[in-house]
Every structure is written in structure tokens, then in C-alpha cells.
């Protein structure tokens, strides 16, 4: 069903019986109605030896919802992001094994999201876009996309491409439970305990700690942490945001915050998470 205004198409049922997502002339996807969602294929996640999480990064709610329903019914875990910064946070907090990425994201567009992902992560990325110019597809693939699917596409075809990318050796399912000395961090429950005592954390305090703890010994600048935990840059947020959150986390987990053992300062560079020897 079409709904037009001033001669331009604004809305079209895009999740039809064949599971096709359509696009308007000019490259922008039409809004996808979440129902009916086509039945998933016969394949299941047993072939991947464990449950996988797909991040659907798409600004159109109806299209995002239709993809969510389809892949969830296929047995995947599905998370959503409606803009660029949210997509980056989801990737860098290790919550996805594969990203389905639209290029027209607000905040940080899809090309910049892909570039930032590839700067720091090997998570597989399938770009879905109405931009069907060959030169554009080549550019996106050269930037590091694992596959490029042009809208309109069918859900079963996209699912087959997801399986193919994962079979090629995508990222292993991320660990959600970290035991680091007497400190335990659980991403599923978003809890931190130290010697069995629960440590209350705000959302961003937890995100910062979990991100750094996942890469012990690696040094992160304040700019890195702004980008990878907050999905932001110095243009939008000061580095003091990171400094203050590090201070708060230290107050909660360090025996002596003035002489930190867990989150160390690397002078002139940034911070490093270290597991104390004793």
C-alpha cells in the first residue's frame, strides 16, 4: 500500500510474503511494515556451535523491527541500534557477532561507523543499502565491509549471506562473564562483584570498566575511550568525561584509589586495565 504526499512516495509495505525490503528511487529505503515477516529458512544456529548475536543498525523503525523479528525467529539473538553512536557503542562493548549496517544512520553515518569499526574491530559487517552504484559498492567493500546487499533484498537471501559470512571465520561469540582475580564482571546481568560483594555502578561506569577489562594490558587514550565507549568524539564531548568516569570507577573498585592497581594511568597516553598479581 502506497501513501504519497506532494507527489513523492513516503510509505510502502516492505515486508511482504517474499520478505523483500524495497527502496525508493534515489536510494532511501521505504518504511518496512513489520508484519507479515516471512518464515525463516530451515537452517539453525547449530551449524555455528553456539548462539550468535546480530546487531541491526538501521534508522527506519519498521525495517529494523522486521529484520529483528525474522532473525530472532531464525534462532539468533538480535540487538538494535537506530543511529551511529548507538551502533558504535554496541560493537565496542562486544555485544555483537555480526552487524547488519544501513548507510543512512543519523548522528554518525554508516560509512563513518564502518570506518570506525574497522579501525578497532574485526566483527563481520554486512552493509544493506539502497545505494546501488557499482563504484559505491566497491568503495564500501574496500573500507572493510564483508558483504554489500542492495535494497530491495529478500530476508532469506540476507540470512544466507549472514551464514556465509559467519562460516568464513567471523568473530567468536564474546565472553559475557569475566573473572579477573577477585573482580567479577558479568555483561549479561551488568553486575560487578569483588570478593562476592556487589559493587553498584552507573551505566557508563559499567560500560567503561567492562570495555577495558575485556582487553587487559592494552592502553587506551581518552580519545579511544570516548569513541569506543561513548560513541562520541572530542567535537561533541570533552576528554574530562573519561577522566571523571575513571575516577569514579577507581573509587569503587580500588583498595587505594590514589594508588590504583586495576586501572593504571599511562602517563601522556591514557589508561590500561591490569589484573593485580596478588
PyMOL commands that set and color helices and strands:
alter all, ss='L'
color gray80, all
select helices_A, chain A and resi 45-48+61-73+84-92+110-120+134-142+155-167+203-213+222-229+240-253+257-259
alter helices_A, ss='H'
color red, helices_A
select strands_A, chain A and resi 2-5+8-12+20-21+53-57+77-81+98-102+124-129+147-150+153-154+177-180+183-186+191-194+197-198+219-221+263-266+270-273
alter strands_A, ss='S'
color yellow, strands_A
deselect
rebuild
show_as cartoon
